[in-house]
Structures are given as C-alpha cells and as structure tokens.
Amino acid sequence: MRLKTSLLKEPKHRELVSCVGWTSADELYSCSDDHQILKWNLLSNDTSVVVKLQDEIYPIDLHWFPKTVSGKKQAVAEIFALTSSDGKLHLVSKSGRIEKSVEAHRGAVLAGRWNYDGTALITAGEDGQLKIWSKSGMLRSTLAQQGTPVYSVAWAPDSGRVLYTSGRQLVVKPLQPNSKVLQWKAHDGVILKVDWSAVNDLILSGGEDCKYKVWDSYGRLLFSSAPHDYPITSVAWAPDGELFAMGSFHTLRLCDKTGWSYSLEKPSTGSLLSLCWSADGTQLAGACGNGHVLFAHIVEQRWEWKNFEITLTKRRTMQVRNVLNDAVDVLEFRDRVIKASLAHGHLVVTTSLQCYVYSAKNWNTPLIFDLKEGTVSLIVQAERHFLLVDGAEVYVYSYEGRLISSPKSPGMRMDILNSQSISLSNDTIAIRDTTDERVVFLFEAQTGKAIGDGKPLIHKIEVVLIALDQCGSSNDRRIALIDKNRDLYLTSVRKLGRAHSIYKIGSMVDTMAWNDSANILCGIQDNRFTVWYYPSVVFVDKDLLPKTIFTKDSSEFSRPPQMVSYVGSQVTVRRVDGSLVCTAVSPYPTLLHEYTSSARWEDALRICRFAKDQTLWSCLAGLAVANRELSTAEVAYAAIGEIDKVQYINFIKDLPSKDSCLAHILLFSGHVQEAEATLLQANLIYHAIQIHINLYSWDRALELAVKYKTHVDTVLAHRHKFLQDFGKQETNKRFLQYSEGVEVDWEKIQAKIEMEFAKERERAANSSVRSSVSVRR
C-alpha cells in the first residue's frame, strides 16, 4: 500500500497554504496567506476563488461543521470555522460569506475544532488559552489557561475530553469541572500537531524533535518513530482509524495505526502544514509551504484469501491473481474504490455509489447494486452473507445482493464501529456498544431483531475485541471476547431458557481469530501461540479444556502482534513492524470437527487412532458428549485415562429411559438445574431428588421431596447416614422438624426405589413399542 501524490506545475496560491478541508469526496477548500480561499473540484479539475479575505486576515486553521451526528445526517447550513492570526474566530458559509467574527484570543488563534456532534467548537490560542464556543459562536467557557502557546487541539471520541499541547507535554482535560487532568511529557521538543481517532481511541503527536508518536488514551506510548530530518508539522488519522498520515518538510508518510510505515513520499511541497483526509478515507490533501495543495490517494492495497491475491492498481482498477496457475483478471469500476473485502469465496467491493459482489469462481460477471450512502466504512463477511457499515446504519446483504436485515440500536454511533467491535456469523450479528464498552448487542442476522429477550450481553469490564464462531447450528453459537485485562472469555449467544455462565478460557491474550471452517480458536497468549482445538468443551466438561489446547513459542511474531486470518490450517499474523508471518496448525482437529458434525464417528475414531495425539482424543471426548454419542465418548475418555468418567458413562448407558439418560449427560457437563428440570418434566421425581442427594445438596433434595410429597424418608435416611459417617449432629431446623414426624425404614425405602426403577423401565418399554408401531405405519 502506498500514496500516489499529484501536484500542479504551478501553485494556485501565491503564498504558503495554511489549511485545507474537504466538503465532499471530490471538493476541497484551501486557505492561504495570500488571503484567498480556493475551491478545488477534483472531477472537473477546476479551481475557483470562493472569497478574497481582508488584508489583515491571515488564515491559520479551517474545520468544517460535521455532516453526521451520532450516525444521522445533519440538515444544517454548510459552514466552517476559520481561525486567523489577528485573534479572531470566523464562521464562514460554503459560499465564502463570513457569517460571524468574534474576538477569540490575544494573538493568533492557532487551532479550531468542532466536536463530533457539532454542539461545541474549541479554539486554542497563542495566549495559552483554550475556549469553548457554541454552534452560533457564543463563548461558553475558558477551559484552560497556560503560559505557552497551544499549537494544536483535538476532541476525544466521546466529546467529553480535550487533548491539547503544552510545550513538550500533552494534556487531556475533561470538560467536567474538578475532574482529573492527565498530563505527560511526550516529546523532547515543542509539540506542533496532535490528532485523536474517534474509531480506535488512539492519540497521534508530532513535534520539533522530528518524531511522531502513537499513544493510547491513558498516555501510554505505543510507538515512537525514528527521528526525521525536519520537525513533524502535521499528522492526521484516516476516518476508519486503520491508517494515519504524517507530514514534514518535503516528506509525506503513510502509516498503519500501530505506527509502522507503509510508504514514504518526497514531494516538492516545502513543509506540509496541514493534512486532511476525505470522508471516505481514500484521498488525502495537504497544505504546502510553497503555495501548492498536495493531493494523494491510496493505491496498491492488497487482499489475500487462499490462492487469490487482489491488488488495487489504480483508483478504479483491481488486479486478481490466482497463484496456482498465474491467471490474471483485471476488474474495472465506474467509480473510485472505497472499501473491499475478500473472504469465504467472495470479493465485496464498494465504490462511492455502488457495491460489487464477485464470486471466486467467476471474476467476469459481478452482481451490482446501488448503495443508499456512498461512504461505507466497514465490510464484514460471513459464509452466507456480508455486512456493510455506512456511518449511519448497518446493513446485511446476501451474496446475491438481497438486503436481508438492518439491525437498529438507538443511541449507538455507527460511524466509529471497526472490525474489533463488530462480528458476523451465518445467523448472528454482535456489536459492541459505542457508549458503554462493557455491553455487546446481539441480533438475529435474518431479521435484525435482538436475540432472545432483547437483553444485551454485559461484561464486568470494558470489552476490547469480540468474535463469533462461524460453524455449527445457531443454538450452539458462541462468542469469544477479550476484555481490557486481556482475559479471554467464551459464552453462548442463545441462552434457550437457561443462563449459561461466561467462562474464562485464557489470560494475557493479545489477539484471537476463529477458523473459517471449524469452531477452532487461535490467539497469542502470554508470548505463546495458542490454539483452542475445541473451546466449547467448557460447556461440556471443563476438566478437558487444558487438554484440548496446543501451544508453541511465538517469539517469531514479536509483540504485540495482530491476528489477520485463520483459514484452513494456516494462520496469518501481522508483526509489530508490519510484516506478515504465516504459521501452520495441525489439520487433524479441523477434520475431526468435520467428521463429528456429519456424525461420522467411526472416521473420527480412526483419525484419533492414526494421529496418536492426547489433545485430539480429548477433543473427541468433548465432541462426543456434546452430541450424546456415548459409545465414542467412552472410547475417547478411556484413551486419555479418565477411568472415573468411563464408569459414569457406562452407568448412563444402562439407564432405562431417554429422559434420565439426557439428565445425567447434563449432570455430567455440570448443568445441574437443566438436569433437574429434565427429570421433573418427565415426572421422574425420585431421580431429581437422588441427584441432589448425590451432590450433598440437602436443602434442595428435601424441598423437592416435600413439594411432590414423596421420598421425604429417603432424603432423611441419606442425611442421617451422611451425618453418622462424619460423626456430626443435625443442626438444620427443617431436617429436625421433618425427622420428628417421619419414620425412617431402609427396607421400605429400598422397595420404593425398586418400584420407581420398575415404573421407569416399563414406561421406556412402552414408548419404544409406540415408536416402532408408528414407524411401521
């Protein structure tokens, strides 16, 4: 990936250009010390003078009023804030008319920025003051006062805090009075420019020490560049938060969000005093010290999937290469390519007006449909459909171009969603809330409605990354999440009337990804490459989880790496320096998942015997219990030496009825409440009481016996024997109360138990006869 830059032969401005701002994807305004504001039309290549400012107005900063507010389109007059060296703030209309001018600061007004919802404007001055203004230009408050000029300012994503420069230090100040101010030394020279991404919540700074740096919102350094030849005069995040640009004297650099450089350009621009991205994130404009306006657009982006490599060669052209036979196809588009995604055998490309869907089997005839909004900020693919985020709404389309659903969540800012905060599977959409990061909303992919009772998943602390598994039925859908403590959790999406616990399956996890063809999870855990061959085993037999994990050293990936994809048996990881590293995972677990999902249990046993791997046997044991395939489970547990579980499985197999068998499988998996409910529903009251006796859950056993008026003496007898064995006296008031009125006779109890089993066997025999008769009919 790189930036393709273009400059006119002769500059249109006679003096240095101080600031630029896009009104649309193809229209730009530029301001210069020659007092002119020019409008640039990229479609017709025309340049026209919007207005000639008064001679005393030397513009310094320009910022357009935001077009979207919390994902909704604004129906307001298009105005921009213009700051100047005479200490004034000007509100200027698109036609160039100055709507309002106010005395803002003593000395030059060095920066002016609207917040994300357009309700406030902040200005920073040479006098060291920061002031907040209303939409109409009325002074609301003075936020800060210091002894050094404030060269640059930026809003936090929530518009509740402000980042500004203070000499060599960066300051994050909340708007709420008496709130804690965060301040730290960021550079060895004066800081000239800052930016704060609304999508990834990362801070960017550049200074006179000739370095640019990336910080998190707590002031922790994530990346520091090598010193450049000249001071860093401009920095700007791309709208999607994946890239940023940095400008210096005769220097323009395109970087990944983690800091490493994609490309370095050396245009003849003088110092790049300001950089501004277009709303679709494909174009960049720079204000140059020699009077030029620099234009750049992104080319040579690459997408890979299996044996296909796709490259964006020009703004409207892609090249598809099949590495197996070196066949090359060229894809032409009517408009500029904005976003693209390649996965699950399909390429999805969005331009400013349309969406193109290609199948990997046929690159000649794409399916094309029009988009409601042109600025698609994110594409997420699943096997059966894909999802588009356009800044205002989320849409799910089939690969035939049919709109399937559009989930709605009031109050959520769709414009700051990214690949870490949204996930898609064949039946589920998961979206992390943009206002409260502990909350994950879950929607049905087919209808767009909230799953179950409509209540979201609420984690105890903020969630950093979410991912849905891709295979299996919707009832078994799982979601994995990494929180701010770097702990990895797994939980069920659909609770189906029973509250599944959220299980912690890993700690110190930096990144993760699900396999595209089996529910296998991989991640980087505490400097180890880790693969959870069957993470859902925690819902079946928690003891098996550590036995189904494969780990190896991950020093080749450096730290912190980013998981790009897990396709087939190959995992692709991006290192901190930007290079891609591939590593292979054993293909046997994927085959095992494939065999068990299609009930080929003999083949599953055969592959385990061939591989002679304890991890594989442990996976098979869990998969067999989950699918209630007890004979296979018995063999698998025996292979890993779990003799006690083999005996329990034998006991389950000997049970007379299907209901008691199912209940004991649930009990085996630790689901006591579900086991009890199954037995009570089948009117097997004694069994329900007995499982609580076996678990020493005495109060519940007595409660059931009293409620159903049966086997109270059984519970009392077992309780008495239990206390006798441990040499203790009865202290429970309820047991003392019932002991007085109930006589305990072990012979009668044994006779009643035998009668219960006889009844159950008889009922099981009758039901099997009925089912065979219905089959004959």
N, C-alpha and C positions, 0 to 999 in steps of 0.2 A: 504494500500500500504506500502511496506517495501523493504529494500535492503537485498538480500541474499548474504552474503560475503563468499569468499573462499581464503584460504592461503595454500601454500605448507608447508609440515612438516619442511623442511629445506630451508632457504633462498638461492637463486641462487647467490646473490651478497654477498661479504664478508664485505662490509662497507654499510653505510647508502645510500639509494636510494634518489637522489635529485629531479629527474623529470621523467615524463612519457609522452608518446604521441602516439595516435592511428594512424596507417596508413590506416587501414580499420576496418570494424566491428569485424574482428577476428584476427587482428595482431597489436601488441603493441611493442614499443621500450621503454627501460628503461635505465637510466644513473645513475651511482653510483660513490661514492668516491673511489671505487677500480679500477677506470679508464676504466671500461668496459661498452660498450653499448650492451645490450642484446635484442634479438628479440624473442617475445613470440607469438606462434601460438596457438590460443585457440581451433581450430578444432582438431589438432593432439596432443595438449598438449606438444609440443616440445618447448625447449628453446635453442637458439644458440647464440654464441658470434658474433656480427656484426664486431666489431673492438675493439682493445685494444689501448686506448689513451696513449699519452706520459705521463710520471710520473708527470710532472708539471701541467697537465690539470686536474683540478677538476671541473666537470660539475655542473652548478647551475640551468639552465633553458633550456628547449627544446620546440620549437614550429614548427610544420610542416607548409610548404607553403600551403595556402588554395587551395583545389581541385576545388572549384566552385568560379566563379567570376560573380557577378550580375546574378546568376542563370544559367550561362553557364559553361560547363565543361572546365577545363584547359588542354591544351595539352603541358605540360612542364615537365621537369625532376623533379622527386620527391626529394626535398631537405628539410632539416630542419635547423633552426637556433639554434645554441648551444652556450650558454654563459658560461664563466668559471671564476674561481677565480683569474686567472692571468691577468685579464683585457682585455681578447681577445673575439672577436666575431668570431665564426666559421660557415661557410656554409658547411653542410655535406650532401653527397648524401645518397640515401637509402642503398647503398652497404657499407657505412661506410667510404668512401673516403672523406677526407677534401678538398673541392673544393677551399676554400679561408679562410684565417685567417687574421684578422685585429686588430691592437691595438685600442681598443674602449674606455677604461676608465682607470683612475688611480685607482688601487684597483679592487675589484671583480665587474664583470658585473652581477647584481642581477636579471635582468629580460630582456627578449627579446620577442617581439610580432610582427607578421605580421599584416598589416591591412586587411580588409575584401576583397579587390580586389587584394591583392598581389603586389601592386605597391610600398609599403614602409615597412620598418622594424624599430621599435623603440627599443632602449636599454636604460636601467636605471642602474646607477652605484652607487657604494659605495662612489664615489666622489661627489654625489649630482647632477650629470648632466643627462639630457635626450638628446639622439642623434637620429636623423632620418637618415636612410641609404636607398640607392636604392636597387632594387632587386638583383643587382650584388655585393652589399657590398661596394658601394662608399658612403662616408659621404656626406649628403646633408646639414644638419644644426644641430646646437645645440639648442634644443627647450627651455630648462630651465637649470638654474644653481642655486643650493641652498646649504646651509651649512650642511644639514643632508643627510644620505644615502636614496636613493629611493628604497624601498623594492619591490614594485610591480607597474605594469603599465597595462593599458587596453585602447583599442580604443573605441571611440563612434561608434554607429551603422552606421553613415554616413561617418566614417573615416576622419571627418573634425576636431575632437577634441580628446584630450588625457586626460585620468584620471590617476593621479599618487599620491603616498603617500608622505607626508612631515611631518614626526614625527607623531603627533596626528591629523594632518589635512589631508583632501583630497583636491586635486586641479584638476579642469577641465580647461585645457588650449586649446584654439583654435589654429589651425595651422596658421591661418591668422594673420600676424603681426598687432599690435595695437588693436586687438580685446580684449574684456573684459574677464578677467580671473575670474573664480568662485572658491572661496576657503572658506572652513568652517571647524570648529573643529568637528571631527566625533567621536573620542574615547577618553577615559581617559588614554590610554596607546598608545605605538607606534603601528601604523597600519602595519600589516605584509602582508596582501593579499587583493587584490581587483579584481572584475570582473564586466563587463558591458554587459548586454544581448542585442544582436542585435535585438531580436524579441520584447521584452516588454519595452525596453529602461530603465530598472531599474539597479541600481548600488548596488553591494554587497561588504561589507567590513568586515574584521575580524582583531582583534588586541590583544595586550598584556593585555588589560583589561578583557580578557576572554569572550568577547561578539562578536556576529555577528549582523550586521545591514543591513537593506534594505532601499535604498534612491531612490527618483526619480531623473531625470536628472537635476533638479534645486537645488538639495541639501536639499530637504525636507525629514525629517525622516518619513518613513512609518512603520518600525518595528524595535524594539530593543529586542534582546533575554535577558533572564536572564543570569547572569554570570555563566560560566562553571568552572570546576576545574582547567583547564590549558588554556594557550593562544591559540587563534584560529590561526592555522598555514596554513590553506588552505581553499579556497572557490571556487566553480565553478558552473556556470549556465548550465543547460541542454540545448541542441540545440534548443528545441521548446519554451524555456522561461517559461514553466509551473512549473518547479522544479529547485531546486539547492541542492548541497551537500556541507557540511561543515566538515572539519577535524581538530582534535586536538589530544592530547596525548591519545592513546588507545580509541579514540572516532571518530565515523563517524555518521553523522546525515543527514537524507533526509528531505527536507523541501519543502513546497509549495511556490510559488512565492511571496505570501503575508507575508511569514515569519514563520508561524506556522509549527510545526514538524509532519511529517508523522511517522518517526521511528528513533530510536536511537540504534546503534550497538556499541558493545565494543570489537573490535578485538584486538588481541595482536600484535600491529604494532609499538609501540613507537609513535613518533609524525608523523602524516600524513603531509609530507612536500609539496606535490603537488597532486592535483586531476584533472582528465581529463575524460570527457565524450566521448563515441564513437559517430560517426556522426549520428547514428540513435536514440540516446538518450535512449537506453535500458541498456547500460552497463557503468560501471564506473571503472576506475583504479586509484590506489593510490600509491604514492611513500612513503615508510615507513622508519622510522629512524632506524629500526633494520635490514635493508637489505632485507626485504620482499617486494614483489609487491602484493598489495591487489587487488583482482577482486571482483566486486559486480554487480548484475543485479537486476532489479526491478521485484518483484512478488507481488501477492495479490492485483493487481489493480482491481477495481470494476466498473461495468457499470450497471445502472438500467433503466428500462423502463416498466411502468405499472406493471404487475405481474411477470416480469422476473428480476432475479439478476444474473449477469455473473461475475465470478471471474477468474483472470489469476493465476492458481495454480502453474504452472511451466513455464519455458521459452516457451515451445511448447504445453502447455495444458491449456484448459479453462474448467470451470465447469458452466453449465447452470442450474439454479434452478427456478422452477415455484412455487411461494409462495402460489398459490391457492391449489395445490394438493401435494406439496412437491416432485414433479417429478424432477429427476436429470439426466442431459445428460452431457457426457464428450466429448469435442471436441479436437481432436488431429491434430497437424500441422506438416508438414515436416520440416519447418524451424522455427527460432525464431520469436515470435510475436513482431512486432514493434509498430503498432497502431491499435486501434479498436474503433468502434462507434456503439452505439445501439439506434435506434430511428425509428419511422414510421414502426414498424413491421419487421425490418431487422437488422441483425448484419453484419457489414462490418469489416473484419479483414485483415490487410496487414502484410505479413512476408517480409523477405529480398528479396524474388523472386516473390511471388505470392499474389493475392488478393482473399479472400474467401468471398462469399456473402451467408448468411444464412437467411431463412425466419423463422419468429417466429412460423409458423405453422408446420415446418418440420426442425428439427435440424440434420437429418441424411445425407441429400444429398445437400451439398453446391454447389454453382456454383463457379468454379475456373478459373481464367485467369492469364496469366503472366503479370508482370509489366515491363515497359521499364526501370525504375530506381527503385532500391530497397529502397531508403531512403525516404519513404513517411513521410512528416512532419505534415500533417493535413488531416482529413477526415470531411467533412460536408455533412449532409444528408437532403434531402427533401422527400416529399411523393412519387414522381415518380422516382427520380434518386439521385445519390450522387456524390460528388466532391472529387478528390484527388489532393493534392499539393505535388510534389516530389522534391522541391528545384530548379527545372529548369522550369517546366511548370505546368499548371493547366489542369486537365482532368475531364470531366463529363461523367459518366457511368450510364447506366440503371441498374436496379437490375437484369436484365438478362445477365449482363456482356458486353453489347454492348457499344462501345465508341460512345458517342453522339456528343461531341464537345470538342475543346481545345482552349479557348479564348486567344488571344495574345494581349499583351500590351507592346510595346517596352520601354525599359529602366526601367521596374519595377523589383525589386528584389523579386522573388517568395520565396526565402529561409527564408524571415523574415515575411511572412504572418502568422497571427494567427486567432483564432476564432472571435476576436473582429474586425478584419479588412476585413473579407470576409463573405458574406452571400449568401444563395442559396434558391430559391423557384422553383416551378414547371416550370416556364418559364423564370426566370431572374437570372443572377449572378451579384452581386455587390462586387467590390473590391476597397478598399481604396488605393490610390496611396502611394507607399513606399517612394517616394522622396518629394512629396508635400501633406501633410496630410489633406489639405482642399479639395482635389479632390477625387471624387468617380466615378470610371468607371462602366458603366452599360452595360451588354452583354445579348444577347438572349441565353438562355440555350440550345436550339435545334441546333443553328448554330454556336455559339461562336462569332457572329458578334456584333459590337457595336449597341446599340438600337437607333432608330430614325436617326437623322442627325450625329450621331457619337460623339457629344459633351458630355463630362462628366458633372456630377453634381459638381458644385464648390460652396462650402460653404464659408462664410465670414471668419471663423477662423478654426483652426485645428479640425478635427473630431476624437473622441476617440472610438466610438462604432457605428457600423451600423447593421441594422437588417431588412430583408424583411418580409412582412406578407406572410402567407402560403396558404391562401384560396382565392377563387373567380377567376374571369377571369383575363387574362393578362392585359387587358385595365384598370382595376381598381387596378393594383398592386401598393402598397405604400411601401416606405422605411422610416424607422424611424432612426434618428441619434442623438447621444449625442455629443456635442462639448466640448471643453476644459473649457468653462464657466459652464458646467454641465446643459446646456439648452437642452431640448428635442424638436426636430423638426420632422415634417411629411411632405412628399411631394410625388407627383406622379412620378412613374418611366417613364411611357409613356405619353408624353405631347399631342400627337394626334393633332398637329397643333395649340394648344393653350397653352400659357405659364402659367402653374399652379404656383401659389405662393407657397413658402415654409412657412408652418405655425408652429409657436411655440406653443406647447401644454403642456409644463411643464418646470419648472425651478428647480435647485438644485436636479437633478436626478442622482443618483449614478449608477444605473444598470437597465436593462429592458429585457423583453423577450416577444415574441409573442406566443399566444396559438397555438397548433398544429392543431386544428380542427375548429377554428373560428378566425376571424380577431379582436381579443381582445388583448390588450397590457397591461402588468403589469410592475411595476417598484417600486423602493424605492425612494420617492421624499421628501426631507427635513424631514427625520426621520419618514415619514408616508408611509405605504404600500398602493400603489395607483393602481387601475385598471381602465383603459380607456375602457369601455364596447364597445364603437363604436368610435374610434379615427378619422375615416374618415368622421365623421359628420362635421368636419371643412370645407370640400369641399361642403357640402350641406346646412348647417345652423350653422354658427359659434356660434350663441347665445346658441345652445343646448349643446356645449362641456362641460361647467361646470356642466350641469345637467345629463351628462352621465358618470360621474366619481364617483367611490366608493373609500373611503379612510378609513384606520384604523391605529391604533398605531403600529409602527414597532420596538418598543424597544426590543422585543424578538430576533430580528435578529442581534443586535449590529451594530457597524458602522466601516468601510464601508462593507456592505455585497455584495455578488455576486449571481446574479440570475442564477441558474443552469438549470432549465427547467420549462416549464408551459405546462403540459399535462393534457387534460381533464379539470377537475375542481381543480386540485392540482398543487400548485406552490412549487418548491423546492429551498431553498435559503441556500447558504453556509455562515456561520458566519465567523467573522474575526479570530476566534480560530480554524476554520477548521470543526466544527460540522455542520451537515446538519439539517435544520429545514424545516418542511413541513407545509404549511398553505392551507386552503380550500377557494375556491372562489365560489360564488353562481353559480349553474349550469343553472339558468334560462337564462342569456344572451347568453350562448352557444346554448341553444335550440332555442332561438329567432332568432339567426343568421342562424341556420339550417332551420327553417321554412321559413324565408323570402327568403333565397337563392333558395328554391324549390317552391316559390310562394304559400305557404300555409298560406295565410293571415288570414283566419278565425282562424286557430290554434294559430297564433301569437297574435291575439286579445284576444283569450281565455286565453292564459298563462299570459298576462298582467293583465287581469281582476282577475285572480286567485291570482297572486302574490301581487297585490295592491301596486306596487312599482313605485314611480315617475321616478326613474332612468330608469326603464325598459320601461315605456311609452315614455320617451324622446328618448331612443334608437329606439323604433318602429317608432316614428315620423320621425327621420332622415332616417332610412332604407326605409320607405315607400316613402318619397320624392325622395330618390336616385333611387328607382325603378319605380317612376312615378305612384305609386299606391295611387291616391289622396283621395279616399274614406277612406282608412285606415289611411292616414295621417291626415285627418280631425278629425277622432275619437281620434287619439293619441294626437293631439295638443289641442283638447278640454279637454282631461283628465288632461293635465298639465296647463290648464288655459291660453293658448296663443290664446286669442279670436281674436286678430287682424290678426293672421296668418290663423285662421279658415275662417275668412271672405275673405281673399285673395285667399285661396284655392277654396272657393265657386265661386269666380269671375273667376278663371282659368277654373273650371269645366264647366262654362256657355259659354266659348269662342267657336265660331263655328268651327274653323279648328284645326287640329292636330298641324300644324306649329306654330300658335300663342299660343297654349296651351304649347308646348315644350319650346317656347321662354320665356314665363312667368314663367315656372318652373326654367329655367336657371337664370332668373332675381331674382326669389325668393332665389336662392342659392348664389346670389351676382356675377354671371358671366355675367356682362353687355355686354361685347364685343361679347361673344358667342351668347347671346340672340339677339343682333343686327344683327349678321351675319346670324342667322337662319331666321329672318324675311326678310332680304334683299334677301336671296337666294330664298325664297318663294314668292318674289315680293310683300310683304306686307309692302310697303314703309311708309304708314301712321302710322302703328303700331310701326315701328322702330323710327319714329320721335317722336311719343307720349311718348315712354318710356323715351327718353331724356328730354322731357318737364316735365314729372312727377318727374324726378331726378334733375330738375333745371340745367341740362347740356345744357345751352342755345346755346353755340357756336357749339356744335356737332349737335344739332337739326336743327339749321339754315344751317349748312354745308350740311347735308343730303337733306334738302328741296331745296336748290339751286342746288345741284348736280343732283337730279332727277326731278327738275323743277315742283315741286308740293308742296302744303301746306305751301308755304312761308308766306302767310297771316295768316295761323293758328298759326305758330310759333310767328309771330309778335303780334298777338292778345293776346296770352297767356303771352308773355313777357310784353306787355303793362299793362295787368291786374295785373301781379305779382308786377311790379314797383308801380302801383297805390295803391295796398293793403299796401305796405310798405312806401308809401309817398316819393319815390325816383325819381330822374330824370335819363333819359337814358344817359349813357356816352360811351357805346360800339360803336366804329366807324362803324363796319359792320351793326349793327342794325339801326343806324342813316341813313346810306347810303340806305338800302332797305326800310326804313319807308317812304322815300320821294317818291318812285315810285310805292308803293303797297298800295292799298286801303283795309282797314280792315272792313269787314261786317260780324257780328256774324251770321246772318241768312244764308248767303251763306256758311259760314264755317260749320255750323251745317248740312246743306244739303249735303255738300261734305262728311262729316264724315259718315252720314247715308248711303250715296251711297257706301262708302268704305266697311261698315259692310255688306250691302246687297250683294255686289260682293263676299265678303268672304264667306257668308252663301251659296250663290249659288254654288261657287266653291267646298265647302265642301260637299254639297249635291250631286253634280255631281261625285266627287271622290268616295263617298260611294256607289253610284249606280254602278260605273265601277267595284269597288272591289267585289260587290255582284254578278255581272254578271260573272266575271272571276272565282269566287268560284263555281258557278253553272256549268260552262263549265268543 
